[in-house]
């Protein structure tokens, strides 16, 4: 699973780099960068809860396979459109929405499948290992993608991403672990209500879900608007954008390794809150930086903070939730985590032309810092975990 997911993630990050630069080239507008990220993320926000119910009622491996096939088809469709020079911005946006819809069903199934592969005491390390492969891909994907985009063009980035989905398909095909759900006469709506009741009675999970939404709504727009900073603030090209992504990815890998080295450490809640405040300060620092070198250093440090928050929050949700409820709970968590992305990206894309990208991202960083102080001093359900 690790190898298959890593290969696919490398292809995905190659496409993310090429697609962002392609959109900016076609439209010359930061709004469309935010809109593309919004359309890729909004299906996850709207459909993940249904996807979680299905993940608790069906064999999770099959759901994941279907998700990979749809995303592969989307990548190859964009490859052909670009190869024949007929691609339009609305086609890119529509394909982002289709891929996001596939992820809204595949995401909860994937999150729920991981804990069945390891023992409970190894869960934090397994989640950290999963974060390592994702962020290792954030380093390798943009590095390879930047070279391929510069030498061969965007069409190769999209095509190689399509082929990269074969890796998880093969790993899922040979996977022997199976989740066989108990047959139930409950409707999907009744199963959803049962999941919401469990979350409501676990007050700490509610707080973790709110934290996850705020993290992505305020923290991840920085990643979406890296090409805008590279092109307009620093007057660079695709390689400057690749350098920014690589710096953030290396930091995220280091952050994942640090979390993994800690194992099942106590006080995960306080570590997550402290890392959230670290991330907020880093985002504000990047927004105000006037140096490419300083920006890369700050992106490295924010990558560490981002992964420390994500891994610890994800671990806490997984550890609190029993297996029979995991698909539903993780779908709500994923809905909040991934739902913050489209909301934050769309709002940021709307505000940037009015107030400039540095000011908007600096305010986002300040809000994350204040949110961390709130969870540390006022709403202490997370801090006590």
DRENDO-1510 file (C-alpha; in Angstrom, 1 decimal, always signed):
<recs>
REC; n; res; u; v; w
REC; 1; UNK; +0.0; +0.0; +0.0 .
REC; 2; UNK; +2.9; +2.4; +0.9 .
REC; 3; UNK; +4.6; +1.9; -2.5 .
REC; 4; UNK; +1.5; +2.0; -4.5 .
REC; 5; UNK; +0.2; +5.2; -2.8 .
REC; 6; UNK; +3.7; +6.8; -3.1 .
REC; 7; UNK; +4.0; +6.2; -6.9 .
REC; 8; UNK; +0.4; +7.5; -7.4 .
REC; 9; UNK; +1.1; +10.6; -5.2 .
REC; 10; UNK; +4.2; +11.4; -7.2 .
REC; 11; UNK; +2.1; +11.4; -10.4 .
REC; 12; UNK; -0.5; +13.5; -8.7 .
REC; 13; UNK; +1.9; +16.2; -7.6 .
REC; 14; UNK; +3.4; +16.3; -11.1 .
REC; 15; UNK; -0.1; +17.1; -12.4 .
REC; 16; UNK; -0.8; +19.6; -9.7 .
REC; 17; UNK; +2.3; +21.6; -10.7 .
REC; 18; UNK; +1.6; +21.4; -14.4 .
REC; 19; UNK; -2.2; +22.1; -14.0 .
REC; 20; UNK; -1.7; +25.2; -11.8 .
REC; 21; UNK; +0.8; +26.7; -14.2 .
REC; 22; UNK; -1.4; +25.9; -17.2 .
REC; 23; UNK; -4.4; +27.6; -15.5 .
REC; 24; UNK; -2.3; +30.6; -14.7 .
REC; 25; UNK; -1.0; +30.7; -18.3 .
REC; 26; UNK; -4.5; +30.4; -19.9 .
REC; 27; UNK; -6.3; +32.8; -17.6 .
REC; 28; UNK; -3.7; +35.1; -16.0 .
REC; 29; UNK; -6.0; +35.2; -13.0 .
REC; 30; UNK; -5.5; +34.0; -9.4 .
REC; 31; UNK; -9.2; +33.5; -9.1 .
REC; 32; UNK; -9.2; +30.5; -11.4 .
REC; 33; UNK; -6.4; +28.9; -9.3 .
REC; 34; UNK; -8.8; +29.2; -6.3 .
REC; 35; UNK; -11.8; +28.0; -8.3 .
REC; 36; UNK; -9.9; +24.9; -9.6 .
REC; 37; UNK; -9.0; +24.0; -6.0 .
REC; 38; UNK; -12.5; +24.7; -4.9 .
REC; 39; UNK; -14.1; +22.4; -7.6 .
REC; 40; UNK; -11.5; +19.6; -6.7 .
REC; 41; UNK; -12.3; +19.9; -3.0 .
REC; 42; UNK; -16.1; +20.6; -2.8 .
REC; 43; UNK; -17.2; +17.1; -3.8 .
REC; 44; UNK; -15.2; +15.8; -0.8 .
REC; 45; UNK; -16.9; +18.2; +1.5 .
REC; 46; UNK; -20.4; +17.3; +0.1 .
REC; 47; UNK; -20.1; +13.6; -0.5 .
REC; 48; UNK; -17.5; +12.2; +1.9 .
REC; 49; UNK; -20.1; +11.4; +4.6 .
REC; 50; UNK; -22.0; +9.3; +2.1 .
REC; 51; UNK; -18.7; +7.7; +1.1 .
REC; 52; UNK; -18.0; +6.9; +4.7 .
REC; 53; UNK; -21.3; +5.1; +5.2 .
REC; 54; UNK; -20.6; +3.1; +2.0 .
REC; 55; UNK; -17.1; +2.3; +3.4 .
REC; 56; UNK; -18.7; +0.8; +6.4 .
REC; 57; UNK; -21.2; -1.2; +4.3 .
REC; 58; UNK; -19.0; -2.5; +1.5 .
REC; 59; UNK; -15.6; -4.1; +0.9 .
REC; 60; UNK; -13.3; -1.1; +1.2 .
REC; 61; UNK; -10.7; -2.4; -1.3 .
REC; 62; UNK; -13.3; -2.4; -4.1 .
REC; 63; UNK; -14.3; +1.2; -3.4 .
REC; 64; UNK; -10.7; +2.3; -3.6 .
REC; 65; UNK; -10.2; +0.5; -6.9 .
REC; 66; UNK; -13.2; +2.2; -8.5 .
REC; 67; UNK; -11.9; +5.6; -7.2 .
REC; 68; UNK; -8.4; +4.9; -8.9 .
REC; 69; UNK; -10.0; +4.0; -12.2 .
REC; 70; UNK; -12.1; +7.3; -12.3 .
REC; 71; UNK; -9.0; +9.4; -11.5 .
REC; 72; UNK; -6.9; +7.6; -14.0 .
REC; 73; UNK; -9.6; +8.3; -16.7 .
REC; 74; UNK; -9.7; +12.0; -15.8 .
REC; 75; UNK; -5.9; +12.3; -16.1 .
REC; 76; UNK; -5.8; +10.6; -19.5 .
REC; 77; UNK; -8.7; +12.7; -20.7 .
REC; 78; UNK; -6.8; +15.9; -19.9 .
REC; 79; UNK; -3.7; +14.5; -21.5 .
REC; 80; UNK; -5.6; +14.0; -24.8 .
REC; 81; UNK; -7.3; +17.4; -24.7 .
REC; 82; UNK; -3.9; +19.1; -24.2 .
REC; 83; UNK; -2.1; +16.9; -26.8 .
REC; 84; UNK; -4.6; +17.9; -29.5 .
REC; 85; UNK; -4.5; +21.6; -28.4 .
REC; 86; UNK; -8.2; +21.8; -27.7 .
REC; 87; UNK; -8.2; +22.2; -23.9 .
REC; 88; UNK; -10.3; +24.9; -22.4 .
REC; 89; UNK; -10.4; +26.2; -18.9 .
REC; 90; UNK; -13.9; +24.9; -18.3 .
REC; 91; UNK; -12.7; +21.3; -19.2 .
REC; 92; UNK; -9.9; +21.5; -16.7 .
REC; 93; UNK; -12.3; +22.7; -14.0 .
REC; 94; UNK; -14.8; +19.9; -14.8 .
REC; 95; UNK; -12.2; +17.2; -14.7 .
REC; 96; UNK; -11.0; +18.5; -11.3 .
REC; 97; UNK; -14.6; +18.1; -10.1 .
REC; 98; UNK; -14.8; +14.6; -11.4 .
REC; 99; UNK; -11.5; +13.6; -9.7 .
REC; 100; UNK; -12.7; +15.2; -6.5 .
REC; 101; UNK; -15.9; +13.2; -6.6 .
REC; 102; UNK; -13.9; +10.0; -6.9 .
REC; 103; UNK; -11.7; +11.0; -4.0 .
REC; 104; UNK; -14.8; +11.7; -1.9 .
REC; 105; UNK; -15.5; +7.9; -1.9 .
REC; 106; UNK; -12.0; +6.7; -2.0 .
REC; 107; UNK; -10.7; +8.9; +0.8 .
REC; 108; UNK; -12.9; +7.5; +3.7 .
REC; 109; UNK; -12.3; +3.9; +2.4 .
REC; 110; UNK; -8.5; +4.5; +2.4 .
REC; 111; UNK; -8.5; +6.1; +5.9 .
REC; 112; UNK; -10.6; +3.3; +7.3 .
REC; 113; UNK; -8.4; +0.6; +5.6 .
REC; 114; UNK; -5.1; +1.7; +7.1 .
REC; 115; UNK; -5.9; +0.7; +10.7 .
REC; 116; UNK; -6.8; -2.8; +9.6 .
REC; 117; UNK; -3.2; -3.3; +8.4 .
REC; 118; UNK; -1.4; -2.6; +11.7 .
REC; 119; UNK; -1.9; -3.2; +15.4 .
REC; 120; UNK; -3.5; -0.4; +17.5 .
REC; 121; UNK; -0.2; +0.5; +19.2 .
REC; 122; UNK; +1.4; +1.0; +15.8 .
REC; 123; UNK; -1.3; +3.3; +14.5 .
REC; 124; UNK; +0.5; +6.6; +15.0 .
REC; 125; UNK; +3.5; +5.3; +13.2 .
REC; 126; UNK; +1.4; +3.9; +10.4 .
REC; 127; UNK; -0.3; +7.3; +9.9 .
REC; 128; UNK; +3.1; +9.0; +10.1 .
REC; 129; UNK; +4.4; +6.5; +7.5 .
REC; 130; UNK; +1.5; +7.3; +5.2 .
REC; 131; UNK; +2.2; +11.0; +5.7 .
REC; 132; UNK; +5.9; +10.4; +4.8 .
REC; 133; UNK; +4.9; +8.7; +1.4 .
REC; 134; UNK; +2.5; +11.6; +0.6 .
REC; 135; UNK; +5.1; +14.3; +1.4 .
REC; 136; UNK; +8.0; +12.4; -0.1 .
REC; 137; UNK; +5.9; +12.6; -3.3 .
REC; 138; UNK; +5.5; +16.3; -2.7 .
REC; 139; UNK; +9.3; +16.5; -3.0 .
REC; 140; UNK; +9.9; +14.1; -5.9 .
REC; 141; UNK; +6.7; +14.9; -7.9 .
REC; 142; UNK; +7.4; +18.7; -8.3 .
REC; 143; UNK; +11.1; +18.1; -8.9 .
REC; 144; UNK; +10.4; +15.6; -11.7 .
REC; 145; UNK; +7.4; +17.5; -12.9 .
REC; 146; UNK; +9.3; +20.8; -13.1 .
REC; 147; UNK; +12.0; +19.2; -15.4 .
REC; 148; UNK; +9.4; +17.4; -17.5 .
REC; 149; UNK; +7.2; +20.5; -17.8 .
REC; 150; UNK; +10.2; +22.6; -18.8 .
REC; 151; UNK; +11.6; +20.1; -21.3 .
REC; 152; UNK; +8.6; +18.2; -22.7 .
REC; 153; UNK; +5.5; +20.2; -21.7 .
REC; 154; UNK; +2.4; +19.7; -19.5 .
REC; 155; UNK; +1.0; +16.9; -21.6 .
REC; 156; UNK; +3.7; +14.5; -20.3 .
REC; 157; UNK; +3.0; +15.5; -16.7 .
REC; 158; UNK; -0.7; +14.6; -17.1 .
REC; 159; UNK; +0.0; +11.4; -19.1 .
REC; 160; UNK; +2.5; +10.1; -16.5 .
REC; 161; UNK; +0.0; +10.9; -13.7 .
REC; 162; UNK; -2.5; +8.7; -15.5 .
REC; 163; UNK; -0.1; +5.8; -15.7 .
REC; 164; UNK; +0.9; +6.3; -12.0 .
REC; 165; UNK; -2.6; +5.1; -10.9 .
REC; 166; UNK; -1.6; +1.6; -12.1 .
REC; 167; UNK; +0.6; +1.3; -8.9 .
REC; 168; UNK; -2.2; +1.5; -6.3 .
REC; 169; UNK; -4.4; -0.6; -8.6 .
REC; 170; UNK; -1.8; -3.4; -8.5 .
REC; 171; UNK; -1.1; -3.0; -4.8 .
REC; 172; UNK; -4.9; -3.2; -4.0 .
REC; 173; UNK; -5.3; -6.2; -6.2 .
REC; 174; UNK; -2.7; -8.2; -4.4 .
REC; 175; UNK; -3.7; -7.0; -0.9 .
REC; 176; UNK; -4.9; -9.9; +1.2 .
REC; 177; UNK; -6.5; -7.9; +4.0 .
REC; 178; UNK; -10.3; -7.7; +3.7 .
REC; 179; UNK; -12.9; -5.8; +5.6 .
REC; 180; UNK; -16.2; -7.8; +5.6 .
REC; 181; UNK; -18.9; -5.6; +7.0 .
REC; 182; UNK; -21.8; -7.1; +9.0 .
REC; 183; UNK; -25.0; -7.2; +7.0 .
REC; 184; UNK; -27.5; -4.6; +8.3 .
REC; 185; UNK; -31.0; -3.6; +7.4 .
REC; 186; UNK; -30.2; +0.0; +8.3 .
REC; 187; UNK; -30.7; +2.7; +5.6 .
REC; 188; UNK; -27.9; +4.9; +4.6 .
REC; 189; UNK; -29.5; +7.8; +6.4 .
REC; 190; UNK; -29.9; +5.8; +9.6 .
REC; 191; UNK; -26.2; +4.8; +9.4 .
REC; 192; UNK; -25.2; +8.4; +8.9 .
REC; 193; UNK; -27.3; +9.5; +12.0 .
REC; 194; UNK; -25.6; +6.8; +14.0 .
REC; 195; UNK; -22.2; +8.2; +13.0 .
REC; 196; UNK; -23.2; +11.7; +13.9 .
REC; 197; UNK; -24.5; +10.5; +17.4 .
REC; 198; UNK; -21.2; +8.9; +18.1 .
REC; 199; UNK; -19.3; +12.1; +17.2 .
REC; 200; UNK; -21.6; +14.2; +19.3 .
REC; 201; UNK; -21.1; +12.0; +22.3 .
REC; 202; UNK; -17.3; +12.2; +21.8 .
REC; 203; UNK; -16.8; +15.9; +22.4 .
REC; 204; UNK; -13.1; +15.7; +21.7 .
REC; 205; UNK; -13.7; +14.4; +18.2 .
REC; 206; UNK; -16.0; +17.4; +17.5 .
REC; 207; UNK; -13.1; +19.7; +18.5 .
REC; 208; UNK; -10.6; +17.8; +16.4 .
REC; 209; UNK; -12.9; +18.1; +13.4 .
REC; 210; UNK; -13.3; +21.9; +13.8 .
REC; 211; UNK; -9.5; +22.1; +14.1 .
REC; 212; UNK; -9.0; +20.1; +10.9 .
REC; 213; UNK; -11.4; +22.4; +9.0 .
REC; 214; UNK; -9.7; +25.6; +10.2 .
REC; 215; UNK; -6.3; +24.1; +9.4 .
REC; 216; UNK; -7.1; +23.5; +5.8 .
REC; 217; UNK; -9.2; +26.6; +5.3 .
REC; 218; UNK; -6.5; +28.9; +6.6 .
REC; 219; UNK; -3.3; +27.0; +6.1 .
REC; 220; UNK; -3.5; +25.3; +2.7 .
REC; 221; UNK; -4.3; +28.3; +0.5 .
REC; 222; UNK; -0.6; +29.1; +0.8 .
REC; 223; UNK; +0.1; +26.0; -1.2 .
REC; 224; UNK; -2.5; +26.8; -3.8 .
REC; 225; UNK; -1.1; +30.3; -4.4 .
REC; 226; UNK; +2.5; +29.3; -4.6 .
REC; 227; UNK; +2.5; +29.7; -8.4 .
REC; 228; UNK; +1.1; +33.2; -8.0 .
REC; 229; UNK; +3.9; +34.2; -5.6 .
REC; 230; UNK; +6.5; +32.6; -7.9 .
REC; 231; UNK; +5.3; +34.4; -11.0 .
REC; 232; UNK; +4.1; +37.8; -9.7 .
REC; 233; UNK; +5.9; +38.4; -6.4 .
REC; 234; UNK; +9.3; +36.9; -7.3 .
REC; 235; UNK; +9.0; +37.2; -11.2 .
REC; 236; UNK; +10.0; +33.6; -11.5 .
REC; 237; UNK; +9.0; +30.7; -13.7 .
REC; 238; UNK; +7.9; +27.0; -13.2 .
REC; 239; UNK; +11.2; +26.1; -11.6 .
REC; 240; UNK; +10.7; +28.8; -8.9 .
REC; 241; UNK; +7.3; +27.3; -8.2 .
REC; 242; UNK; +8.9; +23.8; -8.1 .
REC; 243; UNK; +11.5; +25.0; -5.7 .
REC; 244; UNK; +8.8; +26.3; -3.3 .
REC; 245; UNK; +6.9; +23.0; -3.5 .
REC; 246; UNK; +10.1; +21.0; -2.9 .
REC; 247; UNK; +11.0; +23.1; +0.1 .
REC; 248; UNK; +7.6; +22.6; +1.7 .
REC; 249; UNK; +7.6; +18.9; +0.8 .
REC; 250; UNK; +11.1; +18.3; +2.4 .
REC; 251; UNK; +9.8; +20.0; +5.6 .
REC; 252; UNK; +6.7; +17.8; +5.6 .
REC; 253; UNK; +8.8; +14.7; +5.3 .
REC; 254; UNK; +11.0; +15.8; +8.1 .
REC; 255; UNK; +7.9; +16.6; +10.2 .
REC; 256; UNK; +6.5; +13.1; +9.5 .
REC; 257; UNK; +9.8; +11.5; +10.5 .
REC; 258; UNK; +9.9; +13.5; +13.7 .
REC; 259; UNK; +6.3; +12.4; +14.6 .
REC; 260; UNK; +7.1; +8.8; +13.6 .
REC; 261; UNK; +10.3; +8.8; +15.8 .
REC; 262; UNK; +8.1; +9.8; +18.8 .
REC; 263; UNK; +5.9; +6.8; +18.3 .
REC; 264; UNK; +2.8; +6.6; +20.5 .
REC; 265; UNK; +3.9; +9.7; +22.4 .
REC; 266; UNK; +1.6; +11.3; +25.2 .
REC; 267; UNK; +0.1; +14.8; +24.9 .
REC; 268; UNK; -0.7; +14.6; +21.2 .
REC; 269; UNK; -3.3; +17.3; +21.6 .
REC; 270; UNK; -0.8; +19.9; +23.0 .
REC; 271; UNK; +1.7; +18.9; +20.3 .
REC; 272; UNK; -0.9; +19.5; +17.6 .
REC; 273; UNK; -1.9; +22.9; +19.0 .
REC; 274; UNK; +1.7; +24.0; +19.3 .
REC; 275; UNK; +2.4; +23.0; +15.8 .
REC; 276; UNK; -0.7; +24.8; +14.6 .
REC; 277; UNK; +0.6; +28.0; +16.1 .
REC; 278; UNK; +4.0; +27.3; +14.5 .
REC; 279; UNK; +2.3; +26.9; +11.2 .
REC; 280; UNK; +0.5; +30.2; +11.5 .
REC; 281; UNK; +3.7; +32.1; +12.3 .
REC; 282; UNK; +5.4; +30.5; +9.3 .
REC; 283; UNK; +2.6; +31.3; +6.8 .
REC; 284; UNK; +2.7; +35.0; +7.9 .
REC; 285; UNK; +6.5; +34.9; +7.5 .
REC; 286; UNK; +6.3; +33.5; +4.0 .
REC; 287; UNK; +3.6; +36.0; +3.0 .
REC; 288; UNK; +5.8; +38.9; +4.0 .
REC; 289; UNK; +9.1; +37.5; +2.7 .
REC; 290; UNK; +10.9; +39.4; -0.1 .
REC; 291; UNK; +13.6; +36.7; -0.7 .
REC; 292; UNK; +13.3; +33.4; -2.5 .
REC; 293; UNK; +15.9; +31.9; -0.2 .
REC; 294; UNK; +14.1; +33.0; +2.9 .
REC; 295; UNK; +10.8; +31.9; +1.5 .
REC; 296; UNK; +12.2; +28.4; +0.9 .
REC; 297; UNK; +13.5; +28.2; +4.5 .
REC; 298; UNK; +10.1; +29.3; +5.8 .
REC; 299; UNK; +8.2; +26.9; +3.6 .
REC; 300; UNK; +10.5; +24.1; +5.0 .
REC; 301; UNK; +9.6; +25.1; +8.6 .
REC; 302; UNK; +5.8; +25.4; +7.8 .
REC; 303; UNK; +6.0; +21.9; +6.2 .
REC; 304; UNK; +7.2; +20.5; +9.5 .
REC; 305; UNK; +4.4; +22.3; +11.4 .
REC; 306; UNK; +1.7; +21.2; +8.9 .
REC; 307; UNK; +2.6; +17.5; +9.2 .
REC; 308; UNK; +2.9; +17.6; +13.0 .
REC; 309; UNK; -0.7; +19.0; +13.2 .
REC; 310; UNK; -2.1; +16.7; +10.6 .
REC; 311; UNK; -0.5; +13.5; +11.9 .
REC; 312; UNK; -1.4; +14.1; +15.6 .
REC; 313; UNK; -5.0; +15.1; +14.9 .
REC; 314; UNK; -5.5; +12.2; +12.5 .
REC; 315; UNK; -4.0; +9.8; +15.1 .
REC; 316; UNK; -6.2; +11.0; +17.8 .
REC; 317; UNK; -9.4; +10.6; +15.7 .
REC; 318; UNK; -8.3; +7.1; +14.6 .
REC; 319; UNK; -7.5; +6.0; +18.2 .
REC; 320; UNK; -10.7; +7.2; +19.7 .
REC; 321; UNK; -12.9; +5.6; +17.0 .
REC; 322; UNK; -13.9; +1.8; +16.9 .
REC; 323; UNK; -13.5; -0.1; +13.7 .
REC; 324; UNK; -17.2; -0.5; +13.0 .
REC; 325; UNK; -17.7; +3.3; +13.1 .
REC; 326; UNK; -14.4; +4.3; +11.5 .
REC; 327; UNK; -15.7; +4.7; +7.9 .
REC; 328; UNK; -18.4; +7.1; +9.0 .
REC; 329; UNK; -16.3; +9.1; +11.5 .
REC; 330; UNK; -13.4; +9.4; +9.1 .
REC; 331; UNK; -15.8; +10.5; +6.4 .
REC; 332; UNK; -16.9; +13.4; +8.6 .
REC; 333; UNK; -13.3; +14.2; +9.5 .
REC; 334; UNK; -12.3; +14.0; +5.8 .
REC; 335; UNK; -15.2; +16.2; +4.9 .
REC; 336; UNK; -14.1; +18.8; +7.4 .
REC; 337; UNK; -10.4; +18.4; +6.5 .
REC; 338; UNK; -10.9; +18.4; +2.7 .
REC; 339; UNK; -13.9; +20.8; +2.9 .
REC; 340; UNK; -11.8; +23.6; +4.4 .
REC; 341; UNK; -9.7; +23.5; +1.2 .
REC; 342; UNK; -12.3; +24.6; -1.3 .
REC; 343; UNK; -13.8; +27.2; +1.1 .
REC; 344; UNK; -10.4; +28.7; +1.9 .
REC; 345; UNK; -9.1; +28.6; -1.6 .
REC; 346; UNK; -12.2; +30.2; -3.1 .
REC; 347; UNK; -12.3; +32.9; -0.5 .
REC; 348; UNK; -8.6; +33.6; -0.8 .
REC; 349; UNK; -8.8; +33.7; -4.6 .
REC; 350; UNK; -11.6; +36.3; -4.3 .
REC; 351; UNK; -9.7; +38.4; -1.8 .
REC; 352; UNK; -6.2; +38.4; -3.4 .
REC; 353; UNK; -7.1; +40.7; -6.3 .
REC; 354; UNK; -8.5; +43.2; -3.8 .
REC; 355; UNK; -5.9; +43.1; -1.0 .
REC; 356; UNK; -2.9; +41.3; -2.7 .
REC; 357; UNK; -1.7; +37.8; -1.9 .
REC; 358; UNK; +0.9; +38.7; +0.8 .
REC; 359; UNK; -1.7; +40.6; +2.9 .
REC; 360; UNK; -4.4; +37.9; +2.6 .
REC; 361; UNK; -2.0; +35.0; +3.5 .
REC; 362; UNK; -0.5; +37.0; +6.4 .
REC; 363; UNK; -4.0; +37.4; +7.9 .
REC; 364; UNK; -4.6; +33.7; +7.4 .
REC; 365; UNK; -1.4; +33.0; +9.4 .
REC; 366; UNK; -2.4; +35.3; +12.2 .
REC; 367; UNK; -5.8; +33.7; +12.4 .
REC; 368; UNK; -4.2; +30.3; +12.8 .
REC; 369; UNK; -2.0; +31.6; +15.6 .
REC; 370; UNK; -5.1; +33.0; +17.4 .
REC; 371; UNK; -7.0; +29.7; +16.9 .
REC; 372; UNK; -4.1; +27.8; +18.5 .
REC; 373; UNK; -4.2; +30.1; +21.5 .
REC; 374; UNK; -8.0; +29.6; +21.8 .
REC; 375; UNK; -7.6; +25.8; +21.8 .
REC; 376; UNK; -4.8; +26.0; +24.3 .
REC; 377; UNK; -6.3; +28.4; +26.8 .
REC; 378; UNK; -10.1; +28.4; +26.3 .
REC; 379; UNK; -11.4; +25.3; +24.5 .
REC; 380; UNK; -9.1; +22.7; +26.2 .
REC; 381; UNK; -10.7; +19.4; +25.0 .
REC; 382; UNK; -7.9; +18.9; +22.5 .
REC; 383; UNK; -5.2; +20.1; +24.8 .
REC; 384; UNK; -6.0; +17.4; +27.4 .
REC; 385; UNK; -5.7; +14.5; +25.0 .
</recs>
